[in-house]
């Protein structure tokens, strides 16, 4: 089965990147530095180091600023924001979150603190809380393009978990981010993801094309195009798009898996098997890649291997209709009528269109 974000990191039909690929913070931090430069009785070296790219040095310098007894709440909030960013860059989310909380308490009018706390919560999957933080940042700064962009990704991620209305909210936010900053490549990607999941495939492809126009090395935009082409049964176009994705980002199993699926459908079975094996080499317990390889084995006539992969996929993700139906067909080919009927009936009960789907894949 082809993936359903990102982001990253979508799991409904074809995964296209739910993750936040780049949290746009640079312009916000520059504004923070401008405020910090007004802090009295602090050396220029401390300020520069607090703002600098060396996270450990920044933490030390920002801590010295925070420890000073001569700072206003606004100034201290700015220092906490910068130290929080340094902790975030080190992957120390707990300390980063403490700094952002402290910054918000010291200066509730600081949009950067709310935005950055949203980034932490988005990164750990707390999408509702992240959305609340981005919303606060936007209330404080209505032209905050980065906050609209990242709220778009948070809405996409939340929608993947069941609230489909959030795709509409994601579309609005990414379009607003693009209005405010037309060169924001990630906003085109988020827009493409939301439209893809809404089934607006032509508009989705245009958004992915716009992302690629700004950054022709954007693997996730090519992956998004691959996802759309699979959904609309343009499998050769899907193979081409996924080939570009894996060339740009070979460590992502999604591109290998989706190309495996498309190649299996069009009958490029050995190439499909190679792709699925590569995907499983990267992520051995991925039910999507196991399902795709099982389809490949099924079409190759390797029914025992197909059943083994379907078994494993169903252990990892019980009730998957493509795995149930595929295993039912493989069992039928092996003469296991009872087992086949159980699987096929269970798949048809869950998704009545599964029979026509597999006919489209060349399996009857």
Phi, psi and omega per residue, in radians:
X1 nan 2.360 3.070
X2 -1.290 2.703 -3.092
X3 -1.196 2.674 3.003
X4 -1.533 nan nan
X5 nan 1.949 3.021
X6 2.127 -2.607 -0.411
X7 2.371 2.178 -1.975
X8 -0.655 nan nan
X9 nan nan nan
X10 nan 2.530 -3.037
X11 -2.252 0.468 3.135
X12 -1.679 -0.915 3.059
X13 -2.211 -1.021 -3.088
X14 -2.363 2.000 -3.033
X15 -1.282 2.271 -3.042
X16 -2.387 0.319 3.023
X17 1.898 1.319 3.119
X18 -1.426 -0.377 -3.037
X19 -1.148 2.706 2.893
X20 -1.329 1.989 -3.081
X21 -1.408 -0.694 3.106
X22 -2.482 2.055 3.079
X23 -1.463 2.036 -3.010
X24 -1.376 1.724 -3.061
X25 -2.113 -0.217 -2.957
X26 -1.003 -0.866 -3.091
X27 -1.121 -0.578 3.131
X28 -1.188 -0.704 -3.135
X29 -1.192 -0.601 3.075
X30 -1.057 -0.738 3.099
X31 -1.107 -0.665 3.102
X32 -1.085 -0.772 3.141
X33 -1.057 -0.707 -3.123
X34 -1.027 -0.673 3.095
X35 -1.224 -0.741 -3.122
X36 -1.100 -0.534 -3.125
X37 -1.102 -0.291 3.120
X38 -1.527 -0.074 -3.117
X39 -1.175 2.317 -3.087
X40 -1.495 2.703 2.984
X41 1.094 0.459 3.049
X42 -2.145 2.379 -3.078
X43 -1.217 2.687 3.086
X44 -1.094 -0.593 3.127
X45 -1.101 -0.747 3.112
X46 -1.055 -0.760 -3.135
X47 -1.108 -0.820 -3.116
X48 -1.101 -0.697 -3.122
X49 -1.225 -0.683 3.092
X50 -1.037 -0.642 3.138
X51 -1.477 -0.265 -2.926
X52 -1.270 3.017 -3.048
X53 -1.385 -0.290 3.128
X54 -1.374 1.868 -2.996
X55 -1.091 -0.772 -3.113
X56 -1.112 -0.769 3.114
X57 -1.140 -0.665 3.132
X58 -1.117 -0.724 3.130
X59 -1.076 -0.762 3.141
X60 -1.111 -0.806 -3.112
X61 -1.169 -0.748 3.131
X62 -1.129 -0.652 3.104
X63 -1.072 -0.696 3.102
X64 -1.094 -0.692 3.117
X65 -1.146 -0.774 -3.117
X66 -1.111 -0.610 -3.100
X67 -1.243 -0.284 3.139
X68 -1.115 2.537 -3.137
X69 -1.634 0.089 -2.996
X70 -1.923 0.283 -3.028
X71 -1.779 2.561 3.044
X72 -1.394 2.808 3.090
X73 -0.964 -0.682 3.129
X74 -1.109 -0.761 -3.135
X75 -1.154 -0.735 3.113
X76 -1.126 -0.660 3.109
X77 -1.057 -0.732 3.126
X78 -1.093 -0.729 3.124
X79 -1.129 -0.688 3.086
X80 -1.104 -0.675 3.114
X81 -1.060 -0.808 -3.116
X82 -1.158 -0.693 3.106
X83 -1.187 -0.654 3.074
X84 -1.054 -0.687 3.108
X85 -1.125 -0.700 3.100
X86 -1.102 -0.763 3.083
X87 -1.094 -0.726 3.123
X88 -1.023 -0.778 -3.126
X89 -1.147 -0.423 3.075
X90 -1.520 -0.052 -3.107
X91 1.416 0.184 3.128
X92 -1.602 1.393 -3.023
X93 -1.220 -0.564 -3.119
X94 -1.091 -0.853 3.137
X95 -1.205 -0.631 3.087
X96 -1.062 -0.774 -3.135
X97 -1.094 -0.699 3.093
X98 -1.052 -0.739 3.138
X99 -1.144 -0.758 -3.131
X100 -1.151 -0.669 3.070
X101 -1.062 -0.760 3.139
X102 -1.131 -0.713 3.131
X103 -1.080 -0.736 3.139
X104 -1.157 -0.678 3.110
X105 -1.155 -0.679 -3.136
X106 -1.258 -0.658 -3.069
X107 -2.522 1.494 -3.108
X108 -1.098 -0.242 -3.119
X109 -1.540 0.058 -3.100
X110 -1.499 1.874 -3.095
X111 -1.217 -0.488 -3.100
X112 -1.144 -0.674 -3.131
X113 -1.099 -0.776 3.110
X114 -1.144 -0.727 3.114
X115 -1.055 -0.848 -3.102
X116 -1.162 -0.635 3.066
X117 -1.128 -0.623 3.046
X118 -1.049 -0.665 3.130
X119 -1.116 -0.714 3.083
X120 -1.053 -0.876 -3.086
X121 -1.150 -0.624 3.072
X122 -1.105 -0.734 -3.080
X123 -1.143 -0.494 -3.108
X124 -1.795 0.200 3.031
X125 1.476 0.234 3.085
X126 -1.607 1.253 -2.918
X127 -1.213 -0.665 3.129
X128 -1.109 -0.777 3.117
X129 -1.161 -0.653 3.102
X130 -1.086 -0.760 3.122
X131 -1.058 -0.727 3.111
X132 -1.063 -0.720 3.135
X133 -1.167 -0.777 3.111
X134 -1.101 -0.658 3.117
X135 -1.083 -0.737 3.097
X136 -1.100 -0.754 3.128
X137 -1.060 -0.695 3.138
X138 -1.214 -0.638 3.069
X139 -1.058 -0.682 -3.124
X140 -1.354 -0.497 -3.121
X141 -2.472 1.561 -3.009
X142 -1.103 -0.289 3.133
X143 -1.760 0.408 -3.044
X144 -1.392 1.506 -3.059
X145 -1.040 -0.736 -3.107
X146 -1.104 -0.633 3.125
X147 -1.189 -0.705 3.051
X148 -1.087 -0.760 3.137
X149 -1.023 -0.879 -3.062
X150 -1.292 -0.507 3.035
X151 -1.177 -0.603 3.046
X152 -0.987 -0.823 -3.134
X153 -1.164 -0.629 3.110
X154 -1.159 -0.713 3.080
X155 -1.102 -0.733 3.088
X156 -1.007 -0.810 -3.106
X157 -1.141 -0.721 3.118
X158 -1.146 -0.669 3.122
X159 -1.130 -0.601 3.113
X160 -1.044 -0.442 -3.115
X161 -1.571 0.042 2.998
X162 2.408 -0.469 -3.090
X163 -1.558 1.512 -3.005
X164 -1.132 -0.400 3.099
X165 -1.078 -0.395 -3.133
X166 -1.194 -0.319 3.036
X167 -1.106 -0.671 3.089
X168 -1.099 -0.710 3.118
X169 -1.147 -0.653 3.097
X170 -1.114 -0.740 3.108
X171 -1.017 -0.826 -3.139
X172 -1.038 -0.830 -3.051
X173 -1.150 -0.755 -3.131
X174 -1.190 -0.621 3.074
X175 -1.156 -0.661 3.095
X176 -1.157 -0.710 3.094
X177 -1.063 -0.698 3.129
X178 -1.165 -0.678 3.081
X179 -1.043 -0.711 -3.091
X180 -1.367 -0.535 -3.107
X181 -2.555 1.504 -3.044
X182 -1.073 -0.285 -3.129
X183 -1.624 0.128 -3.111
X184 -1.364 1.634 -3.066
X185 -1.030 -0.711 -3.105
X186 -1.062 -0.517 3.139
X187 -1.174 -0.647 3.063
X188 -1.134 -0.682 3.106
X189 -1.117 -0.838 3.110
X190 -1.068 -0.686 3.099
X191 -1.101 -0.775 3.114
X192 -1.050 -0.732 -3.142
X193 -1.083 -0.789 -3.115
X194 -1.140 -0.797 3.138
X195 -1.134 -0.650 3.079
X196 -0.999 -0.853 -3.116
X197 -1.240 -0.378 3.048
X198 -1.434 -0.127 -3.118
X199 1.441 0.214 3.112
X200 -1.631 1.332 -2.880
X201 -1.246 -0.670 3.123
X202 -1.096 -0.773 3.115
X203 -1.169 -0.623 3.111
X204 -1.107 -0.809 3.116
X205 -1.044 -0.675 3.116
X206 -1.107 -0.706 3.124
X207 -1.131 -0.754 3.092
X208 -1.112 -0.680 3.088
X209 -1.078 -0.691 3.113
X210 -1.130 -0.694 3.092
X211 -1.069 -0.734 -3.134
X212 -1.222 -0.567 3.108
X213 -1.066 -0.652 3.120
X214 -1.435 -0.447 -3.109
X215 -2.635 1.689 -3.076
X216 -1.350 0.105 3.034
X217 -1.892 0.316 -3.085
X218 -1.439 1.633 -3.079
X219 -1.048 -0.660 -3.068
X220 -1.228 -0.490 3.061
X221 -1.217 -0.712 3.055
X222 -1.112 -0.658 3.106
X223 -1.131 -0.664 3.074
X224 -1.095 -0.750 3.094
X225 -1.065 -0.735 3.111
X226 -1.011 -0.771 3.140
X227 -1.038 -0.797 -3.141
X228 -1.103 -0.778 -3.096
X229 -1.103 -0.614 3.061
X230 -1.117 -0.761 -3.101
X231 -1.114 -0.583 -3.109
X232 -1.728 0.243 3.023
X233 1.129 0.519 2.996
X234 -1.746 1.306 -2.927
X235 -1.238 -0.581 3.097
X236 -1.179 -0.679 3.043
X237 -1.130 -0.631 3.094
X238 -1.099 -0.745 3.128
X239 -1.051 -0.765 3.142
X240 -1.107 -0.780 -3.122
X241 -1.152 -0.756 3.132
X242 -1.191 -0.540 3.070
X243 -1.090 -0.705 3.078
X244 -1.152 -0.664 -3.140
X245 -1.122 -0.806 -3.092
X246 -1.257 -0.488 3.065
X247 -1.148 -0.634 -3.118
X248 -1.453 -0.540 -3.052
X249 -2.506 1.341 -3.029
X250 -1.212 -0.304 -3.101
X251 -1.478 -0.055 -3.134
X252 -1.633 2.024 -3.089
X253 -1.192 -0.318 -3.048
X254 -1.107 -0.762 3.142
X255 -1.095 -0.757 3.112
X256 -1.093 -0.779 -3.121
X257 -1.122 -0.816 -3.096
X258 -1.138 -0.627 3.080
X259 -1.206 -0.643 3.051
X260 -0.975 -0.850 -3.111
X261 -1.047 -0.849 -3.116
X262 -1.104 -0.724 3.132
X263 -1.165 -0.654 3.096
X264 -1.094 -0.714 -3.118
X265 -1.098 -0.736 -3.087
X266 -1.498 -0.017 3.048
X267 1.648 0.169 3.064
X268 -1.494 1.235 -2.837
X269 -1.265 -0.740 3.140
X270 -1.174 -0.710 3.083
X271 -1.123 -0.674 3.092
X272 -1.084 -0.770 3.138
X273 -1.082 -0.716 3.103
X274 -1.060 -0.740 -3.136
X275 -1.137 -0.793 -3.131
X276 -1.140 -0.667 3.083
X277 -1.074 -0.667 3.107
X278 -1.165 -0.745 3.108
X279 -1.048 -0.732 -3.119
X280 -1.314 -0.415 3.013
X281 -1.141 -0.630 3.130
X282 -1.370 -0.717 -3.090
X283 -2.413 1.598 -2.963
X284 -1.188 -0.467 -3.064
X285 -1.871 0.607 -3.115
X286 -1.592 2.013 -3.100
X287 -1.135 -0.482 3.139
X288 -1.165 -0.820 -3.130
X289 -1.207 -0.628 3.064
X290 -1.105 -0.718 3.112
X291 -1.124 -0.726 3.132
X292 -1.155 -0.730 3.133
X293 -1.176 -0.609 3.092
X294 -1.089 -0.721 3.076
X295 -1.055 -0.717 3.130
X296 -1.080 -0.829 3.110
X297 -1.083 -0.691 3.131
X298 -1.025 -0.806 -3.129
X299 -1.262 -0.391 3.063
X300 -1.382 -0.229 -3.064
X301 1.499 0.178 3.119
X302 -1.599 1.328 -2.925
X303 -1.226 -0.655 3.116
X304 -1.086 -0.746 3.129
X305 -1.187 -0.641 3.083
X306 -1.087 -0.810 -3.136
X307 -1.080 -0.714 3.140
X308 -1.068 -0.749 3.131
X309 -1.218 -0.693 3.089
X310 -1.110 -0.698 3.090
X311 -0.995 -0.823 -3.100
X312 -1.175 -0.701 3.115
X313 -1.071 -0.695 -3.111
X314 -1.298 -0.491 3.017
X315 -1.125 -0.687 -3.102
X316 -1.378 -0.551 -3.110
X317 -2.490 1.410 -3.074
X318 -1.031 2.495 3.070
X319 1.494 0.014 3.131
X320 -1.052 2.097 -3.009
X321 -1.170 -0.691 -3.130
X322 -1.138 -0.626 3.119
X323 -1.249 -0.708 3.100
X324 -1.099 -0.837 -3.096
X325 -1.176 -0.765 3.125
X326 -1.064 -0.745 3.113
X327 -1.131 -0.633 3.092
X328 -1.077 -0.728 3.109
X329 -1.146 -0.754 3.133
X330 -1.089 -0.721 3.112
X331 -1.147 -0.651 3.083
X332 -1.062 -0.781 3.120
X333 -1.086 -0.481 3.128
X334 -1.520 -0.091 3.132
X335 1.575 0.143 3.122
X336 -1.555 1.462 -3.023
X337 -1.169 -0.769 -3.098
X338 -1.131 -0.839 3.117
X339 -1.079 -0.690 3.124
X340 -1.102 -0.812 -3.123
X341 -1.090 -0.697 3.124
X342 -1.057 -0.820 -3.111
X343 -1.174 -0.825 -3.067
X344 -1.146 -0.748 3.135
X345 -1.131 -0.690 3.114
X346 -1.112 -0.715 3.136
X347 -1.169 -0.755 -3.122
X348 -1.166 -0.595 3.111
X349 -1.156 -0.657 3.134
X350 -1.329 -0.664 -3.080
X351 -2.530 1.687 -3.100
X352 -1.068 -0.326 -3.120
X353 -1.483 0.016 -3.005
X354 -1.105 -0.563 -3.132
X355 -1.135 -0.826 3.140
X356 -1.168 -0.574 3.079
X357 -1.055 -0.827 -3.099
X358 -1.223 -0.531 3.016
X359 -1.073 -0.688 3.099
X360 -1.111 -0.537 3.122
X361 -1.448 -0.029 3.120
X362 1.522 0.402 -3.128
X363 -2.172 2.217 3.117
X364 -2.347 nan nan
